[in-house]
Amino acid sequence: MALTVGAFGRAARQYNLLSRCEIFGLSLDAAKHELATVLQAVKGWREFFGEKGVEHGSVEILEQAILPPSFYQEEPPQAL
C-alpha cells in the first residue's frame, strides 16, 4: 500500500483502513460495508487471472501483494 490512509501509516490492514474512516465522510459501519463490498469484488482474483492466462508462478508472486492474510487483522499489534 503506497498511501497513508489511517492512523497506522501505510499498514495494509483492515484496522488501519477503518481507523480514520470519518476523514472520508463515513461512519465505522458504513466504512465496514464499503470494505466488504470491495473484498467481495476482488475475492475471485486468482480465478480471474487464471482465466486470462496469467502463469501460475506469477499468480503465486502476486498473492503476496493482493490481500495477504495479514490484511485481515482487525486489531493493531500491542505496543512494546
C-alpha angles and dihedrals in degrees: 000000000000098000128080101226106154148029091280099058117234096346106142094218134121092241090057096047090051097041096087103022091138089071086067092048094255132127116226091257092050091048091050089051092051091047091051089051092053093046090051090052095052102035093097095052095119093055091044092053091046091052089052092054100254108160118253092239091055091050089053090053092047091049088074090061104034110075101322115197090260089065090073094062106127097189130048118244118267115263116251 
